[in-house]
């Protein structure tokens, strides 16, 4: 299957030269984000959603078997999730976050998502770089992955950190009404709580590769990105996803009338994202 026109055009963009934002709006830029982001203009985006590798540190070639059953679980780890040390991982995160901070407007916000494997390290790097944390949000998965060995509690959550560029930042978007509505939807509460109940993406939303297996091991559900965008952006604002995977951020942004720039180095993921975008139309709020 050929890479779509959107992805092909983005692939030819010369990242070694400065880019105007208008050149790359609503596109998937194929390449390593540390090569692409420096070409983007400073102070140009209204929100960043960053979904970096988790650095799961799984034992090499270890079989993952469901507890009490003979069926084997597909490992979520990929080559892009493998690092030689915490220092190497921290250096990557710091470099990406520095570029994200540069391209963010003074009123922009940043969302970073991770698991217990990496989110604490990311939070420390963010604070060292000068980001100011507004909230941490716990994503409670109503259908978490199985507890393979039953030697500890099932990991049914991920954490999102929501931050601004610096403590003095003003004018960032916070849609309190939307945040309260989601809490009512999840738990019936009256306040805007920082716990979101959203299932993992399954069924038709879960993308499959040519081999029939899931295309991306950590594809995020559209409902998760919908909350992020409704709560922290307005129509017409620009959202950046530097590690876009299969393009959930762009799909939801287009549906909600936001502009986007996505960066992804894996051509198979970029192709899938482009196909998803081709079938997405703006629906509004």
N, C-alpha and C positions, 0 to 999 in steps of 0.2 A: 504494500500500500504506500503510495507516494506521500511525501510531506505536503501539506496544504499550501495554497498560495500565500496565506498570511505568514506561515512559518518560513517559506522560501524567501519572501521579501525581507523579512527580519534578518534572516541568515546573512544577507548580502550587505547589511548595514556595517560600515567601517567603524568599529568600536574604538579604534585608535585615535579617532578624531572626535571633537566635541559634537554633541547632538543637540538639536533643538527639541524641546519637548513635543512640539507638534509633529515631528518626524516619527515619533515612536508611540504616540497615544493609541490605545486600543490595539496594541500589537503584542506578539510574543517574540522576545528577543532571544535567540538561541545562542548560548554561550555561558561561560563561567561568570557568575555575578561579579567576581572581583576583577574581571576584565571589562564587563559591560558597565557597571555602575559608575566608574570614574568618568565615562563619557557623557553621563547625564548631567544636566545643569543643576547647580546648587539652588537651594530654597525653592523647589519646584513642585513638590508633591504634598498632598494634604493628609495622607495616611499611609503607613507601611504595615503590611502583614508579613511577618517572617516566620516560616516554618522550617527550621534548620534540621539537619540530621540529629537523631537522638543520641548517637554514640552508645548503642545498647550493650556493647562489649560482650556479645554472646560467644561462648566457646566455639572454636572452629570445628565445623562439620558435626556439631552435636545434633542428634535427632530430638525433635520436640514431639512428645507423645501425650495425648490427652489422658488425664488421670482416670484410671479404671477402665481404659479402653485400649484397643490396639491401633486405632486410627492415628496417623501422624499429622502434625500441624505444620503448615508451611511457615518457614522462618520469615520474620519481617525484615531481617538484616540484608542489606545490599552493599556493594563495594563502596558506594558513596557514604556509607555509615561507618566505615572502618578507619580508625586513626591509630597512630603508634603510641600516643600518650595523651593524658589530659592537657599537657602543655600545647600539643599540636592542635587539639580541638579548641582550646581557649583562644589560641592565636587566630584561628579561622573566624570564630565568632566575633572577636574584637575587630578584625579587619572589616567584616561585613557590616557590623553595627556602626563603625566609624563612617563608612560610606552612606549608610542609611541616614545617619544624623546629618550629614552634609547636604543631602538632597531634600530633607524635610524642611518645610516652611517653619517659621517660628511658632506658628499655631498648630502645627501638625502633631499627630499622635502616632505612636508605634505600638503594635501588638506583636508579642512573641509567644509562641506556643511550644510546650515541651512536656516531657514526662519526668518522673523522679530521677531518671538517669542524668538529665542535663539541665533542668530548669534552674536549679540553684546556682550552678556555675554561670549560666547566662545572666541571671539576676545580678550576680556580683560584678560581672563585666559591665553590664549596663550602668550600674551605679558608679563604677570606676571611671566610666566615660562621661559622666555628667547627666545622664538621663534621670528624670524624676518620676518615680512610680506613682501612678494614680490609683490603681487597683490591681489585685490579683483576682482572677476569676477561675473557679474550679468547674471544669467541664465534667459532669457526672454522666458516664455512659450507661444507658439503661440496658445495653446488650454487650457487655465487655467481652474481650477475648477470654477463652477458658483458662482456668487455673491448672496449668499443665501437670505440676508435680505435687500440688497440695501441701507444700512445705511453708507457705506463707499466704497472706491474704491476697485475694484477687485484686489486681490493679485496675480499678474501675474509673479512674479519673485521669485527666490531664490538666495542666495549669497554663493559663494565659496571663501574661504580664502586660498591663496597659500603662504606657508612659508617655511623657512629653520630653522635648529636647533638653530642657533645663528647668530648674525649680521655678524660675521667674516667668515661665511661659504663660501666656494669657490668650483667650479667644479660641481655644480648642472646642470642637463640637462635642457636646454631650446631650443626647436626646433622652431626657429623664423619663418621658412618657413611654417611649419604646422599651426602656429598661424595666419599668414597672410592669408593663404589659407582659413581658416575657416571664417575670416572676409569678404573676397571676396564672399564666399558662402552665408553668411547671409545678407550682406548689400552692397556688391560691393565696399567696401573701399579698400584702398591700405596699410593701417597700420594694425598692430595686435591689435585690440581693445579688451577691457575687457568686452564686451557684447556678449553673445552667444544666438542665436535664435534657440531653439530646442523644439519640442513638447513633452508633456507628453507621456509616453508609453501607447499605446492603441492597440486594435486589437489583433493579435496573440501574440504580445510581452507581453501583460499584462497577468500575470499568474492568474489562477482561482483556488480556493480551492474546496474541495469536495462538498461544498454547492452551487457552481456556482458563488459565489461572489469573488471579488478580494482577492487574497491570502495575499498580503502585501499592506498596505495602502499607502506607500510612495516608491514603487518600482521605481528605477531610470532608465531612458531610456539608452539603450546601446550606443546611439550616444553621450550622455553626457560623459560617461566613456571613449569612444574612443578618444574624444578630450583631456581629462585629460592625458591619457596614451601616446598618440602620441606627445603631447607638452612637457611632462616632464619625459619621460623614453625612454630607448633604448631597442632593442631586447635583451633578455636574462637577463634583470635586474629583481629584485625581488620586487613585490608589495604586501603590507600588507593591508588587510581590517579587522579591529578588530570587526566591527559590520556589518557583510556581508549581512544580510537579505537573499534575494533569489539569491545572487551570481552574480550580474551583473558585478562586478569588475573582478572576476575570469573568467567569460565567455569571456569578452573582452580581458583580458590579454592573455588567451590561443589563441584566434584568432590572436592576434598581435605578438605572439612569445615572450611574457613576462612570467616569472615565478610568482607564487603567493602563498600567505598563507592567508586563510580566517578563521575568527573565528565567530561562530554564536551559540547562546544558544538555539534557538528554533528549535526543531528537524524537524518540518514540513517545515520551511524555508530551513533548511540544506538539507532536502530530495529533495526539488524543485531545489535547487542550484546544487546538484549532478546530477540530471537528465538533467539539462540544459548543464552541463559540458560534460556529456556523448555524447551529440549530437553536440559538438563544435570541429571544427578542425582548425588548424593553417592556416591562409590565408596570413600572411605577411603584409607588409606595402602597 
